[in-house]
Amino acid sequence: MQPLLATLNMFLPLLYAGVLATYIRHFFSSGRDDGTFWGTYMLYAALGLHGGFLILRGISTGHFPFATRSEFVSLLALSVGATYALEELRHDNANTGLFFVGMVLLFQIASSVWADWHIADVPPRARDPVYGAHVVFTVFGFAGLTLSSLYALMYVLLSRQLKSRELGVIFRKLPPLTLLEKMSKLATTSGVVLLGLGLALGHWVAFQQFSTVDPLRHPLIVIADIAWISYLIGLIVAKVRGLSGIRMGYLSLAGYLLFMGAMVVVITQLEAFHSFS
């Protein structure tokens, strides 16, 4: 199976590059958006092949495909691509696709370069289905919040451009402000829900190993929880107070920066965060 996996590992970046080319052509096309955009179906095919690759990788190695840096980044690429594909399907607008498919391509290139086919030691938790679900939900939640923040950034920048009445080529092709707002809200909601499920499962794994988790010994768990709770409170406040438009955009960006600040700490201390030791 390794030759097949090695071939797919090399082919996936090329496939995503082809998909990105179709989205770039679509974005800068001067014609109307009538008819079928085949780039969407190419993206579906690439994501399906990508998912199959990770499944085969897990079967071949006997663990969930996130135990190595390469596997984790590939899972992150898949989560961003799948989340964007659902957004495009829901709102029927492919004009932001080049930004997210480009992100997927960069992640997958990094994963393919870092690929290691001879894994000496695999942590036992990488074979735990509950822990596996924890990682998958967390990564997809992160992807949702990433899309939300980028849509919010597009909203803020486009809003400023409209006020100045000086729209560049890129801004003229972005979706309307109302659609960008809907995209951001949907991505935020899905991201908060999925991340919450991931963190809950992470706590379950921790309490299965220890009856209690000492915050002083596991500060990164607390940091991740605080970041998620802050995001949840922001989402509730926005709903109750009816925040929308530019204020919602700034709130989404602020929440994401807070979350990313916590994630930087988590990533720099990744081993301690997941060892529960």
Secondary structure, 3 states (H helix, E strand, C coil): CHHHHHHHHHHHHHHHHHHHHHHHHHHHCCCCCCCCCHHHHHHHHHHHHHHHHHHHHHHHHCCCCCCCHHHHHHHHHHHHHHHHHHHHHHHCCCCCHHHHHHHHHHHHHHHHHHCCCCCCCCCHHHHCHHHHHHHHHHHHHHHHHHHHHHHHHHHHHHHHHHHHCCCCHHHHHCCCHHHHHHHHHHHHHHHHHHHHHHHHHHHHHHHHHCCCCCCCCCHHHHHHHHHHHHHHHHHHHHHHHCCCHHHHHHHHHHHHHHHHHHHHHHHHCHHHHHHCC
